[in-house]
């Protein structure tokens, strides 16, 4: 299996590994976190997660399992020496799960985590299961028809529909559907495991995002020893994905001693 990776910034700068969500893209993750982390002196490493974009297409949902994704993240983090992790949605889950695994072995293994719009904490719930509905629609009518339906849905913010219209055609349709099916039953990080993540964690939540409920972001901050939450309406992000990185980094910067 091939995993493709983009890299931004000086080769000798410390590495920050940035992870996109299911059905999203390395391009979105780079736009979300690249400006803030790059401005802070990091070399930003952004993969197309397995089965997405230019990485090898994987039509079996089992190939998109969290354990497989985390193995990819661990291998890439070790390869580039990343001590800073950032992610959106499923990417936030993966960033925090990897940080928990690293910190369990070596408490100072991770310096910073930025987690934007996590979807759930622990076992998959009704928020997770909504991914299966999207998967079945794509399998039934195709990506183009699904995007047309989303674009005409008044409940979907215009900028969200635009981002999906940019991201989804980048993926093999069968692989995209498989990734969404896997996400529908995916376990997010375990609350108990997160208690060893002693580095600052900046979390961004949206009060009006049913796909990434504010309650999930609040739950993460409640169990992480050094975390801060910034809450915004989704409309704030219409001004550019880079706001996610700015807000998450500012939240992390407000964290001081462990609670």
N, C-alpha and C positions, 0 to 999 in steps of 0.2 A: 504494500500500500504506500502511495506517495502522499506526503503532507506538504503543501506549498506554504511558504512563509515570506512575508514582506518585512523589510527592515528600514527604519528611518533614523537618521542621526549618526554622529561620529562613531566609528568602529571601536574606539577606546572608551566610550562612555559606559556607565553602568547600565545593565539591561533591565527593561521593564517588559514583561510578557502580558499582552493584551488579548482578550478572548471575546469573540462575538457570541451571539445567541443562536438558538436553533432557527434555521431558515434565514438568518442574517448573513453578514459577510465580513471579511477582513477589512474591506473598504470602510464599512460603517464603524467598526471598532477603532480603526485608525483615526477616522475623523472625530470620534467621540473622545478618545483619550490622548491621541498623538500631540495636539497642540499644548495641552497642559503639562503632560509628562516631558515632552521635548523641551518646553520652556523651562522646566525644572532641571534640565541637564541629563535626561535619560536617553538612551538608545531604545527606540520602541520596536518591539518584535511582535508581529501580528500574523498568526497563521489563519489559513482557511481550515476550520475544524474538519475532522474526518468526514468524508461524504459530502462536503460543501465546496462550492466554487471550483477552483482548479485542482483541489485534492481529489484523490481517487473516488469515483462514485461507488456508493455501497447501498444496494437495494434491499439488504436484509436489515430489519430494525435491530436485530441483536448486535450487528456490527457498530451501531450507534450507542450502545449501552454506556452508562456513566463510567463503569470500570475501564472500558476501552478508551473513552475520552480522557480519563484521568491518567492513564498510562502514557498517552500521547503528550499531555501537558507536562508530566514529570520528566519525560525524556527530553522534551524541548527546553524546559527550564534548566535542566542540568547541562544541556549542550551550550546554552548561551550564558549560563551563570546568573539567571534572573533571581533577584531577591525582592523585586517589586512585581506585584500581580494586579491586574485590573480586568474587569469583565462586565458585560451587560447581560441581563436576563440569565439564560443558562450559563453564559460565560462568567457571570458573577458567582453562580453556584460552583463552577469548576475552580475558579480562582480561590474561593474560600475553602473548598474541600482540599485542594492541593496545599494551601497554607496550613490547614489543620494537620494534614499528614506529615508535612515537613517539620512543623513545630512540635509534634508529638515526639519526634526523634531528636530534634535539636531546637530548644526553645527560641533561640535567636536566629533561626534559619531564614526568616522572612522579615523584611524591614517595613513593608507598607502594602496594604491591600486597598484597592478602590472597587467598590461593588455598587453598580447602578441597576436599579429596577429588578431586584431578585423576585422570583415568582412565588416561591413557597419554601418552607423550612421543613426538613425531614421527609417523611413518606409523601408520595404523589397525592394530590388532592383534586378537587373539582377544577381548580385553575389549571393544573397540569393536564387533566383529561380533555380540556378544550382543544389541545393540540391534535387529538385524534380526529376531531371534527374537521379541522383544516386539512388533515392528511387525506381523509376520505373524499373531500370535495376535489382536491387536486387529482386524486386517482380517478375520480368519476368524470370530471369535465375538463381537466387540464389546467395548467398554470395560467394561461391567458384569460380563460373564462373566469377563473377564480379571482384574478386581479381586477377584471372588469366589474365583478360583483362587489368587491371590496371598495373600489373607487366610487361606486354609486351608493354606498352605505353611509347615510348621514351621521351614524354613530362613530364612524372611523375618522379621526382627524386627517385632514388633507395631507399633512406632512408624513404621517404614518403610512398612508396609502402610497405616497410617492416613494418612500423608502422601500416598501415591499415590492413595488414595481421595478425598482432598481436591483434589489437583491435576488428575488426569486428566479428571474431568468438566467442568473449566473449558475444555477445548480441543475444537475441532472434531475428531471422530474421524479423518477422513481426513487432516487436517493433522497430528495427533499421530502417526499411522502414518508419514506422509512425513518428519516430523522425526526419528523413530527410524531410519528407513531411511537418511537422510542421515548421521546420527551413526555408523552402522555402518561407514562408509568415510571418515569425516572425519579429516583430518590435524590432530594437535595441534601446538602450537608446536615449531619446529625448535630443537634443542639449541644449535646454533651461533648462531642469532639471539638467543637469550636471554642470551648473554654480555655484551650491551651494556646490560642492565637493571641500572643501578647503584644504584637506590634499595633500601631495605629491603623484603624480601618475607617475609611470614609464611605458612607452609604448614602445613596440617593434614592428617594422614594417619590412616587407621584400619587397625589390624593384622588385622582380621577382616572386611574388606569386599571380597568378590570382584569387585564391580562397580567398585571404585576401589582397586586394590591398593596396599599400602604401598610397593611397589617403584617405582611411578610417582611418588609424592610424594618419595621418596628421590632419584630420578633428577633431578627438577626442582631440588632443593636442591643437588645436586652440580654443576650447570652454572650456576646463578645466582650472580653475584659476591657478593651480600649477602643471603643467605637463611637462615632457621632453620626447623626442622621440629619440630612437636609431634605426638606419636603418642598416640592414644586408642583404646579399644575403642568399637564402635558403641553399646554400651549407655549410654555417657556422654551421648550425644545424645538419649536418651529423656527426659532431664530438660528438654529444650527446645532448639530450633534455635539459639537465641542463644548457646549454648556454642561454636558454630563461630566466630562473630565474636570472642568473648572470647579463645579460644585462638589464633586467627590473629593478632589484634592483639598479644597477649602475645609470640608468637613473633617478630613483626616488631620489637617493642620490645627484644628481646634481641640484635638485630643491631647490630654496631658498624662497624668499618672493613672495607673490601673484603678478601676473602681473597687 
